[in-house]
């Protein structure tokens, strides 16, 4: 019988080199020190590495989103909107400045500026919000559709109003030099007075069926209402925000699974549950954003906090070993999705930073989630693996085969928010490695 030499395996742990052969066993070798073959880097993030990710995203977005308005006829830049005649438009760009996704991006840039101290991020937001406000105030046209900010002047859905409204108020609080109040007031009037509601006041839509609740609409309304309550001091906005969270949750939260269904239709005798990941992201981020400004003595504060805690506990049960979450949370054969993972990273990290949830219990999972998200920001600053805009379906194929795209706008703001909040988490957290696992020092 021909002799075959034992295969030698070399690995490093804590700076110590171990060489073992493939026939070793627990008696001869400290097997617990062997390094697993992780798919996602299993490391404690460093601030400079997170900043590198954020900066790549910033550079990509700065180069691919408009920062000026031009004449539609000759493409000349317009600086005085009071004197302009004829049709105008934003300069060419890959993303829409007035979309709800960009409301999230503006907020993400503001938080990145706070976390890093780098003014480039807040400049990105302020420059574009000022541009929108200036056009809305000064460029008058008989046909609103001719205005590049027509959805700002005349919102037709919560998508047009909520996320942008919250971002405008945040920018105002941060000291933006622009007349944003008329835009803010127009947005909040739409949310409070014009959007369709069920008989009990729950914000709803009449698509794809009459009297339909979209889980997404928690985020398209509540953060704006909450910020308006903080901005004006008027408790009616807080009351409406809390009511929305409670009434959406009563109908759409599965208390056994700890997660939300995507859509609820009043006329259905049964309610098919498709637990779409990004919609659950909008929900968990909504509650974090509300608690950020909701007075602790408000009667709804304990309810919202308890609901947030239940949702976060539920979400953690479905995190994949890669650190990501699946497109449908409870169906592991659906693809791993980046935007939802980034939203969860931000929301749970912020909940930890604010003391809403157990830091020792949840921080390692958030670290893993951020490492996963960071792996999807390519060298150009593009976010990979993000599901495109998604309506509502009541069959699995609709969600299983929803495309992903580098230009799906939903991925960029959440990555900025997640990275910024992780930097803030690192400032207040000490880590250690215990038997190769990441632990938080108590």
JOUR-V763394 format. One record per helix or strand of 2 or more residues. SS is the DSSP state (helix for helix, strand for strand). FROM is the first residue (numbers start at 0). TO is the last residue. Records with the same first field share a line. If there is no record, write none. Layout:
BEGIN
SS = FROM-TO / FROM-TO
END
This chain:
BEGIN
strand = 7-12 / 15-20 / 68-70 / 76-77 / 87-89 / 211-213 / 252-253 / 258-259 / 262-264 / 324-325 / 335-336 / 430-433 / 436-439
helix = 30-32 / 46-63 / 99-115 / 118-137 / 143-145 / 149-152 / 157-172 / 180-193 / 215-218 / 221-231 / 234-251 / 276-292 / 300-315 / 337-352 / 358-373 / 395-399 / 409-426
END
